[in-house]
Amino acid sequence: MAISREKKAPAKVLADEAARDFISHRRREAVLKDIVALADRLASKSRPPSAAASPPPMPFPARRAGERH
């Protein structure tokens, strides 16, 4: 059995930890994706249908060429 020089642990144990970390990373990604999808769905339900089709309001009125503050 090979011994890791950095962690002083058997290489097999380190390989198992790497696989476990990869799986938990994939689970975290899946959970975050589900949370974002749920938030989008809830946000679309809370908006009136007309608001979903119209563009977002502009924060400031558009200025014409040569116009000052």
Biopython code that builds the backbone (N, CA, C, O; Angstrom):
import numpy as np
from Bio.PDB.StructureBuilder import StructureBuilder

atoms = [
    (1, "MET", "N", (0.851, -1.171, 0.000)),
    (1, "MET", "CA", (0.000, 0.000, 0.000)),
    (1, "MET", "C", (0.901, 1.240, 0.000)),
    (1, "MET", "O", (1.829, 1.337, 0.803)),
    (2, "ALA", "N", (0.625, 2.176, -0.896)),
    (2, "ALA", "CA", (1.430, 3.390, -0.995)),
    (2, "ALA", "C", (1.013, 4.391, 0.076)),
    (2, "ALA", "O", (-0.159, 4.471, 0.443)),
    (3, "ILE", "N", (1.973, 5.144, 0.567)),
    (3, "ILE", "CA", (1.713, 6.156, 1.589)),
    (3, "ILE", "C", (1.934, 7.536, 0.965)),
    (3, "ILE", "O", (2.949, 7.771, 0.310)),
    (4, "SER", "N", (0.998, 8.426, 1.170)),
    (4, "SER", "CA", (1.138, 9.789, 0.678)),
    (4, "SER", "C", (2.174, 10.517, 1.521)),
    (4, "SER", "O", (2.167, 10.404, 2.747)),
    (5, "ARG", "N", (3.062, 11.262, 0.875)),
    (5, "ARG", "CA", (4.091, 11.992, 1.623)),
    (5, "ARG", "C", (3.512, 13.231, 2.293)),
    (5, "ARG", "O", (4.017, 13.657, 3.332)),
    (6, "GLU", "N", (2.462, 13.820, 1.719)),
    (6, "GLU", "CA", (1.904, 15.053, 2.277)),
    (6, "GLU", "C", (1.041, 14.787, 3.501)),
    (6, "GLU", "O", (1.235, 15.422, 4.539)),
    (7, "LYS", "N", (0.104, 13.873, 3.401)),
    (7, "LYS", "CA", (-0.857, 13.656, 4.479)),
    (7, "LYS", "C", (-0.531, 12.446, 5.339)),
    (7, "LYS", "O", (-1.192, 12.215, 6.352)),
    (8, "LYS", "N", (0.459, 11.683, 4.959)),
    (8, "LYS", "CA", (0.834, 10.461, 5.687)),
    (8, "LYS", "C", (-0.348, 9.499, 5.806)),
    (8, "LYS", "O", (-0.507, 8.810, 6.814)),
    (9, "ALA", "N", (-1.162, 9.466, 4.771)),
    (9, "ALA", "CA", (-2.308, 8.563, 4.752)),
    (9, "ALA", "C", (-2.138, 7.602, 3.585)),
    (9, "ALA", "O", (-1.489, 7.939, 2.595)),
    (10, "PRO", "N", (-2.709, 6.417, 3.690)),
    (10, "PRO", "CA", (-2.638, 5.484, 2.563)),
    (10, "PRO", "C", (-3.249, 6.104, 1.309)),
    (10, "PRO", "O", (-4.258, 6.804, 1.385)),
    (11, "ALA", "N", (-2.633, 5.844, 0.157)),
    (11, "ALA", "CA", (-3.107, 6.414, -1.104)),
    (11, "ALA", "C", (-4.540, 6.003, -1.393)),
    (11, "ALA", "O", (-5.300, 6.783, -1.965)),
    (12, "LYS", "N", (-4.922, 4.787, -1.006)),
    (12, "LYS", "CA", (-6.285, 4.326, -1.245)),
    (12, "LYS", "C", (-7.288, 5.209, -0.504)),
    (12, "LYS", "O", (-8.343, 5.532, -1.049)),
    (13, "VAL", "N", (-6.978, 5.598, 0.710)),
    (13, "VAL", "CA", (-7.866, 6.475, 1.486)),
    (13, "VAL", "C", (-7.992, 7.825, 0.803)),
    (13, "VAL", "O", (-9.092, 8.370, 0.705)),
    (14, "LEU", "N", (-6.881, 8.371, 0.332)),
    (14, "LEU", "CA", (-6.918, 9.656, -0.357)),
    (14, "LEU", "C", (-7.738, 9.574, -1.635)),
    (14, "LEU", "O", (-8.457, 10.518, -1.964)),
    (15, "ALA", "N", (-7.647, 8.472, -2.359)),
    (15, "ALA", "CA", (-8.435, 8.298, -3.577)),
    (15, "ALA", "C", (-9.918, 8.251, -3.241)),
    (15, "ALA", "O", (-10.736, 8.822, -3.962)),
    (16, "ASP", "N", (-10.272, 7.574, -2.151)),
    (16, "ASP", "CA", (-11.675, 7.518, -1.740)),
    (16, "ASP", "C", (-12.189, 8.904, -1.374)),
    (16, "ASP", "O", (-13.331, 9.243, -1.686)),
    (17, "GLU", "N", (-11.353, 9.713, -0.711)),
    (17, "GLU", "CA", (-11.758, 11.067, -0.349)),
    (17, "GLU", "C", (-11.967, 11.919, -1.590)),
    (17, "GLU", "O", (-12.894, 12.728, -1.632)),
    (18, "ALA", "N", (-11.122, 11.753, -2.603)),
    (18, "ALA", "CA", (-11.262, 12.524, -3.832)),
    (18, "ALA", "C", (-12.573, 12.175, -4.526)),
    (18, "ALA", "O", (-13.269, 13.063, -5.017)),
    (19, "ALA", "N", (-12.912, 10.901, -4.570)),
    (19, "ALA", "CA", (-14.176, 10.491, -5.188)),
    (19, "ALA", "C", (-15.355, 11.050, -4.395)),
    (19, "ALA", "O", (-16.337, 11.505, -4.981)),
    (20, "ARG", "N", (-15.261, 11.018, -3.079)),
    (20, "ARG", "CA", (-16.338, 11.532, -2.231)),
    (20, "ARG", "C", (-16.493, 13.043, -2.420)),
    (20, "ARG", "O", (-17.613, 13.552, -2.479)),
    (21, "ASP", "N", (-15.365, 13.760, -2.515)),
    (21, "ASP", "CA", (-15.412, 15.201, -2.742)),
    (21, "ASP", "C", (-16.055, 15.522, -4.081)),
    (21, "ASP", "O", (-16.828, 16.475, -4.186)),
    (22, "PHE", "N", (-15.740, 14.731, -5.114)),
    (22, "PHE", "CA", (-16.326, 14.953, -6.433)),
    (22, "PHE", "C", (-17.832, 14.756, -6.385)),
    (22, "PHE", "O", (-18.582, 15.550, -6.954)),
    (23, "ILE", "N", (-18.280, 13.704, -5.711)),
    (23, "ILE", "CA", (-19.717, 13.428, -5.615)),
    (23, "ILE", "C", (-20.415, 14.532, -4.833)),
    (23, "ILE", "O", (-21.486, 14.986, -5.235)),
    (24, "SER", "N", (-19.828, 14.969, -3.723)),
    (24, "SER", "CA", (-20.478, 16.018, -2.943)),
    (24, "SER", "C", (-20.500, 17.329, -3.720)),
    (24, "SER", "O", (-21.441, 18.110, -3.583)),
    (25, "HIS", "N", (-19.472, 17.581, -4.538)),
    (25, "HIS", "CA", (-19.471, 18.777, -5.382)),
    (25, "HIS", "C", (-20.609, 18.706, -6.392)),
    (25, "HIS", "O", (-21.297, 19.701, -6.622)),
    (26, "ARG", "N", (-20.812, 17.533, -6.997)),
    (26, "ARG", "CA", (-21.907, 17.368, -7.960)),
    (26, "ARG", "C", (-23.261, 17.545, -7.280)),
    (26, "ARG", "O", (-24.174, 18.133, -7.859)),
    (27, "ARG", "N", (-23.396, 17.038, -6.050)),
    (27, "ARG", "CA", (-24.650, 17.210, -5.305)),
    (27, "ARG", "C", (-24.904, 18.680, -5.012)),
    (27, "ARG", "O", (-26.026, 19.164, -5.156)),
    (28, "ARG", "N", (-23.847, 19.396, -4.595)),
    (28, "ARG", "CA", (-24.004, 20.832, -4.324)),
    (28, "ARG", "C", (-24.450, 21.563, -5.578)),
    (28, "ARG", "O", (-25.340, 22.411, -5.513)),
    (29, "GLU", "N", (-23.844, 21.248, -6.721)),
    (29, "GLU", "CA", (-24.241, 21.881, -7.981)),
    (29, "GLU", "C", (-25.702, 21.600, -8.288)),
    (29, "GLU", "O", (-26.430, 22.501, -8.704)),
    (30, "ALA", "N", (-26.141, 20.360, -8.088)),
    (30, "ALA", "CA", (-27.526, 19.995, -8.368)),
    (30, "ALA", "C", (-28.478, 20.735, -7.436)),
    (30, "ALA", "O", (-29.528, 21.206, -7.873)),
    (31, "VAL", "N", (-28.125, 20.840, -6.166)),
    (31, "VAL", "CA", (-28.984, 21.542, -5.205)),
    (31, "VAL", "C", (-29.069, 23.022, -5.560)),
    (31, "VAL", "O", (-30.155, 23.601, -5.528)),
    (32, "LEU", "N", (-27.940, 23.641, -5.898)),
    (32, "LEU", "CA", (-27.963, 25.054, -6.277)),
    (32, "LEU", "C", (-28.790, 25.278, -7.536)),
    (32, "LEU", "O", (-29.511, 26.270, -7.641)),
    (33, "LYS", "N", (-28.688, 24.366, -8.485)),
    (33, "LYS", "CA", (-29.479, 24.475, -9.715)),
    (33, "LYS", "C", (-30.968, 24.393, -9.389)),
    (33, "LYS", "O", (-31.767, 25.140, -9.952)),
    (34, "ASP", "N", (-31.346, 23.485, -8.476)),
    (34, "ASP", "CA", (-32.745, 23.368, -8.060)),
    (34, "ASP", "C", (-33.220, 24.634, -7.357)),
    (34, "ASP", "O", (-34.350, 25.072, -7.574)),
    (35, "ILE", "N", (-32.374, 25.228, -6.520)),
    (35, "ILE", "CA", (-32.748, 26.449, -5.804)),
    (35, "ILE", "C", (-32.975, 27.594, -6.779)),
    (35, "ILE", "O", (-33.944, 28.341, -6.644)),
    (36, "VAL", "N", (-32.093, 27.737, -7.759)),
    (36, "VAL", "CA", (-32.237, 28.803, -8.752)),
    (36, "VAL", "C", (-33.503, 28.598, -9.574)),
    (36, "VAL", "O", (-34.222, 29.559, -9.847)),
    (37, "ALA", "N", (-33.786, 27.366, -9.972)),
    (37, "ALA", "CA", (-34.995, 27.085, -10.748)),
    (37, "ALA", "C", (-36.242, 27.402, -9.930)),
    (37, "ALA", "O", (-37.199, 27.968, -10.459)),
    (38, "LEU", "N", (-36.243, 27.046, -8.653)),
    (38, "LEU", "CA", (-37.388, 27.334, -7.790)),
    (38, "LEU", "C", (-37.565, 28.838, -7.614)),
    (38, "LEU", "O", (-38.689, 29.338, -7.664)),
    (39, "ALA", "N", (-36.470, 29.565, -7.408)),
    (39, "ALA", "CA", (-36.551, 31.022, -7.253)),
    (39, "ALA", "C", (-37.090, 31.670, -8.523)),
    (39, "ALA", "O", (-37.914, 32.581, -8.449)),
    (40, "ASP", "N", (-36.634, 31.212, -9.686)),
    (40, "ASP", "CA", (-37.143, 31.748, -10.951)),
    (40, "ASP", "C", (-38.627, 31.474, -11.103)),
    (40, "ASP", "O", (-39.386, 32.340, -11.541)),
    (41, "ARG", "N", (-39.039, 30.264, -10.740)),
    (41, "ARG", "CA", (-40.455, 29.911, -10.858)),
    (41, "ARG", "C", (-41.305, 30.757, -9.914)),
    (41, "ARG", "O", (-42.374, 31.227, -10.303)),
    (42, "LEU", "N", (-40.846, 30.957, -8.684)),
    (42, "LEU", "CA", (-41.592, 31.779, -7.731)),
    (42, "LEU", "C", (-41.632, 33.234, -8.176)),
    (42, "LEU", "O", (-42.656, 33.899, -8.018)),
    (43, "ALA", "N", (-40.539, 33.736, -8.727)),
    (43, "ALA", "CA", (-40.500, 35.121, -9.197)),
    (43, "ALA", "C", (-41.449, 35.319, -10.371)),
    (43, "ALA", "O", (-42.097, 36.361, -10.471)),
    (44, "SER", "N", (-41.538, 34.341, -11.253)),
    (44, "SER", "CA", (-42.432, 34.491, -12.407)),
    (44, "SER", "C", (-43.896, 34.408, -11.985)),
    (44, "SER", "O", (-44.757, 34.999, -12.639)),
    (45, "LYS", "N", (-44.195, 33.684, -10.903)),
    (45, "LYS", "CA", (-45.573, 33.614, -10.414)),
    (45, "LYS", "C", (-45.985, 34.906, -9.725)),
    (45, "LYS", "O", (-47.160, 35.270, -9.760)),
    (46, "SER", "N", (-45.042, 35.607, -9.097)),
    (46, "SER", "CA", (-45.385, 36.815, -8.353)),
    (46, "SER", "C", (-45.552, 38.022, -9.268)),
    (46, "SER", "O", (-46.153, 39.016, -8.858)),
    (47, "ARG", "N", (-45.038, 37.966, -10.494)),
    (47, "ARG", "CA", (-45.188, 39.066, -11.441)),
    (47, "ARG", "C", (-46.515, 38.961, -12.173)),
    (47, "ARG", "O", (-46.938, 37.858, -12.520)),
    (48, "PRO", "N", (-47.182, 40.086, -12.417)),
    (48, "PRO", "CA", (-48.383, 40.020, -13.252)),
    (48, "PRO", "C", (-48.000, 39.653, -14.685)),
    (48, "PRO", "O", (-46.879, 39.937, -15.106)),
    (49, "PRO", "N", (-48.896, 39.033, -15.435)),
    (49, "PRO", "CA", (-48.562, 38.587, -16.799)),
    (49, "PRO", "C", (-48.079, 39.719, -17.699)),
    (49, "PRO", "O", (-47.205, 39.500, -18.537)),
    (50, "SER", "N", (-48.629, 40.928, -17.547)),
    (50, "SER", "CA", (-48.205, 42.032, -18.405)),
    (50, "SER", "C", (-46.769, 42.451, -18.099)),
    (50, "SER", "O", (-46.058, 42.907, -18.995)),
    (51, "ALA", "N", (-46.334, 42.303, -16.850)),
    (51, "ALA", "CA", (-44.972, 42.690, -16.482)),
    (51, "ALA", "C", (-43.948, 41.725, -17.071)),
    (51, "ALA", "O", (-42.816, 42.117, -17.353)),
    (52, "ALA", "N", (-44.335, 40.487, -17.254)),
    (52, "ALA", "CA", (-43.400, 39.504, -17.796)),
    (52, "ALA", "C", (-43.065, 39.814, -19.253)),
    (52, "ALA", "O", (-41.954, 39.530, -19.701)),
    (53, "ALA", "N", (-44.007, 40.393, -19.996)),
    (53, "ALA", "CA", (-43.797, 40.661, -21.410)),
    (53, "ALA", "C", (-43.112, 42.004, -21.647)),
    (53, "ALA", "O", (-42.453, 42.176, -22.673)),
    (54, "SER", "N", (-43.249, 42.954, -20.731)),
    (54, "SER", "CA", (-42.678, 44.279, -20.952)),
    (54, "SER", "C", (-41.235, 44.338, -20.455)),
    (54, "SER", "O", (-40.865, 43.613, -19.531)),
    (55, "PRO", "N", (-40.424, 45.196, -21.062)),
    (55, "PRO", "CA", (-39.036, 45.317, -20.606)),
    (55, "PRO", "C", (-38.986, 46.006, -19.242)),
    (55, "PRO", "O", (-39.942, 46.684, -18.864)),
    (56, "PRO", "N", (-37.908, 45.847, -18.510)),
    (56, "PRO", "CA", (-37.814, 46.503, -17.206)),
    (56, "PRO", "C", (-37.773, 48.016, -17.371)),
    (56, "PRO", "O", (-37.284, 48.500, -18.392)),
    (57, "PRO", "N", (-38.269, 48.775, -16.407)),
    (57, "PRO", "CA", (-38.277, 50.234, -16.540)),
    (57, "PRO", "C", (-36.854, 50.788, -16.518)),
    (57, "PRO", "O", (-35.972, 50.243, -15.854)),
    (58, "MET", "N", (-36.647, 51.874, -17.251)),
    (58, "MET", "CA", (-35.330, 52.509, -17.277)),
    (58, "MET", "C", (-35.166, 53.327, -16.000)),
    (58, "MET", "O", (-36.112, 53.994, -15.581)),
    (59, "PRO", "N", (-33.999, 53.293, -15.375)),
    (59, "PRO", "CA", (-33.822, 54.028, -14.124)),
    (59, "PRO", "C", (-33.818, 55.543, -14.312)),
    (59, "PRO", "O", (-34.233, 56.271, -13.410)),
    (60, "PHE", "N", (-33.362, 56.032, -15.460)),
    (60, "PHE", "CA", (-33.335, 57.459, -15.743)),
    (60, "PHE", "C", (-33.911, 57.675, -17.137)),
    (60, "PHE", "O", (-33.766, 56.817, -18.008)),
    (61, "PRO", "N", (-34.567, 58.820, -17.355)),
    (61, "PRO", "CA", (-35.084, 59.071, -18.710)),
    (61, "PRO", "C", (-33.933, 59.230, -19.702)),
    (61, "PRO", "O", (-32.862, 59.731, -19.358)),
    (62, "ALA", "N", (-34.170, 58.801, -20.913)),
    (62, "ALA", "CA", (-33.145, 58.911, -21.953)),
    (62, "ALA", "C", (-32.942, 60.380, -22.303)),
    (62, "ALA", "O", (-33.906, 61.142, -22.376)),
    (63, "ARG", "N", (-31.698, 60.774, -22.517)),
    (63, "ARG", "CA", (-31.394, 62.163, -22.864)),
    (63, "ARG", "C", (-31.232, 62.287, -24.366)),
    (63, "ARG", "O", (-30.746, 61.380, -25.043)),
    (64, "ARG", "N", (-31.656, 63.440, -24.866)),
    (64, "ARG", "CA", (-31.475, 63.714, -26.289)),
    (64, "ARG", "C", (-30.097, 64.329, -26.500)),
    (64, "ARG", "O", (-29.479, 64.823, -25.558)),
    (65, "ALA", "N", (-29.627, 64.296, -27.727)),
    (65, "ALA", "CA", (-28.314, 64.857, -28.053)),
    (65, "ALA", "C", (-28.302, 66.345, -27.735)),
    (65, "ALA", "O", (-29.226, 67.061, -28.122)),
    (66, "GLY", "N", (-27.290, 66.820, -27.048)),
    (66, "GLY", "CA", (-27.151, 68.235, -26.723)),
    (66, "GLY", "C", (-27.905, 68.656, -25.477)),
    (66, "GLY", "O", (-27.786, 69.812, -25.069)),
    (67, "GLU", "N", (-28.667, 67.785, -24.857)),
    (67, "GLU", "CA", (-29.444, 68.141, -23.666)),
    (67, "GLU", "C", (-28.531, 68.132, -22.440)),
    (67, "GLU", "O", (-27.675, 67.258, -22.305)),
    (68, "ARG", "N", (-28.717, 69.097, -21.559)),
    (68, "ARG", "CA", (-27.914, 69.176, -20.332)),
    (68, "ARG", "C", (-28.714, 68.649, -19.158)),
    (68, "ARG", "O", (-29.918, 68.420, -19.266)),
    (69, "HIS", "N", (-28.036, 68.459, -18.031)),
    (69, "HIS", "CA", (-28.675, 67.932, -16.817)),
    (69, "HIS", "C", (-29.831, 68.790, -16.422)),
    (69, "HIS", "O", (-30.496, 68.510, -15.425)),
]
sb = StructureBuilder()
sb.init_structure("model")
sb.init_model(0)
sb.init_chain("A")
sb.init_seg("    ")
for serial, (resi, resn, name, xyz) in enumerate(atoms, 1):
    if name == "N":
        sb.init_residue(resn, " ", resi, " ")
    sb.init_atom(name, np.array(xyz, "f"), 0.0, 1.0, " ", f" {name:<3s}", serial, name[0])
structure = sb.get_structure()
